[in-house]
C-alpha cells in the first residue's frame, strides 16, 4: 500500500513538471488531485445505559423522560439501571486523498477519502484489560468541493483555498462505535512549484453525527481538528 501511494505521488510530480499549459489553459477544466498528510485530535462522547442485574433492591436511576428517581423500578422493569457519560479523546495521523476536476481554475468538485487512527484515553468506563492503549479509527468517503476564490488575481492571495466535504463514516473509539456522517471544513495556502504542482499547509475541523448502533449507548457525537501538509495537482 505504501509503495502504491509513493508511486502515485511520483507519477503526479513527473507529469506536473512535464506539462506546459497554454496561458489561457488555467481557465479550462483539468484533473484535480489532493493528498493530505496530517495530525488529528479526535473527541467522542456518548451516554451509556448500564444494567446491573445483580441489584435486587430498589436503586436510584434515570427514567427515559430524564427524571432521576429512587426506591422504585425503572420503566424497563429492572432495578439498578442507570446512565453515565462516557467518552474518548485521542491524537494520531490522518491521511486523505481527493480526485476531481478543477473548473476554470476556481472550483473543484471531488470524491474524498479519509483514514484516521488515534491513540488516547477513555473516561466514564473501565478500560479493557486487553487494550492497554485505547484507540480510535475511522474510514470516511464522500463528495466535496474546493474553492480558489482569488485564483485569477496576481497577488499571493490567489493561493488561498477553502474546502467543504460531507462523508459517510464507519469507525469506533473508546468503545463508542459509530456509523454516520461528518461535515468537514478546511482552509489552507499553497505554494506552486510548477504550472500544476503545489505544496502547502492546511487546517480543518469536523463534526460527527453518527447513527446509534448500540441500544445501550445513546446521544453519541464527536468532533475533530487537524493540521497537515498538502500536495495538490490542479
C-alpha positions, 0 to 999 in steps of 0.5 A, spaced: 500 500 500 505 504 501 509 503 495 502 504 491 501 511 494 509 513 493 508 511 486 502 515 485 505 521 488 511 520 483 507 519 477 503 526 479 510 530 480 513 527 473 507 529 469 506 536 473 513 538 471 512 535 464 506 539 462 506 546 459 499 549 459 497 554 454 496 561 458 489 561 457 489 553 459 488 555 467 481 557 465 479 550 462 477 544 466 483 539 468 484 533 473 484 535 480 488 531 485 489 532 493 493 528 498 493 530 505 498 528 510 496 530 517 495 530 525 488 529 528 485 530 535 479 526 535 473 527 541 467 522 542 462 522 547 456 518 548 451 516 554 451 509 556 445 505 559 448 500 564 444 494 567 446 491 573 442 485 574 445 483 580 441 489 584 435 486 587 433 492 591 430 498 589 436 503 586 436 510 584 436 511 576 434 515 570 427 514 567 427 515 559 423 522 560 430 524 564 427 524 571 432 521 576 428 517 581 429 512 587 426 506 591 422 504 585 423 500 578 425 503 572 420 503 566 424 497 563 422 493 569 429 492 572 432 495 578 439 498 578 439 501 571 442 507 570 446 512 565 453 515 565 457 519 560 462 516 557 467 518 552 474 518 548 479 523 546 485 521 542 491 524 537 494 520 531 495 521 523 490 522 518 491 521 511 486 523 505 486 523 498 481 527 493 480 526 485 476 531 481 476 536 476 478 543 477 473 548 473 476 554 470 481 554 475 476 556 481 472 550 483 473 543 484 468 538 485 471 531 488 470 524 491 474 524 498 477 519 502 479 519 509 483 514 514 484 516 521 487 512 527 488 515 534 491 513 540 488 516 547 484 515 553 477 513 555 473 516 561 466 514 564 468 506 563 473 501 565 478 500 560 479 493 557 484 489 560 486 487 553 487 494 550 492 497 554 492 503 549 485 505 547 484 507 540 480 510 535 479 509 527 475 511 522 474 510 514 470 516 511 468 517 503 464 522 500 463 528 495 466 535 496 468 541 493 474 546 493 474 553 492 480 558 489 476 564 490 482 569 488 485 564 483 485 569 477 488 575 481 496 576 481 497 577 488 499 571 493 492 571 495 490 567 489 493 561 493 488 561 498 483 555 498 477 553 502 474 546 502 467 543 504 466 535 504 460 531 507 462 523 508 459 517 510 463 514 516 464 507 519 469 507 525 469 506 533 473 509 539 473 508 546 468 503 545 463 508 542 462 505 535 459 509 530 456 509 523 454 516 520 456 522 517 461 528 518 461 535 515 468 537 514 471 544 513 478 546 511 482 552 509 489 552 507 495 556 502 499 553 497 505 554 494 506 552 486 512 549 484 510 548 477 504 550 472 500 544 476 504 542 482 503 545 489 505 544 496 502 547 502 499 547 509 492 546 511 487 546 517 480 543 518 475 541 523 469 536 523 463 534 526 460 527 527 453 525 527 453 518 527 447 513 527 446 509 534 448 502 533 448 500 540 441 500 544 445 501 550 449 507 548 445 513 546 446 521 544 453 519 541 457 525 537 464 527 536 468 532 533 475 533 530 481 538 528 487 537 524 493 540 521 497 537 515 501 538 509 498 538 502 500 536 495 495 538 490 495 537 482 490 542 479 
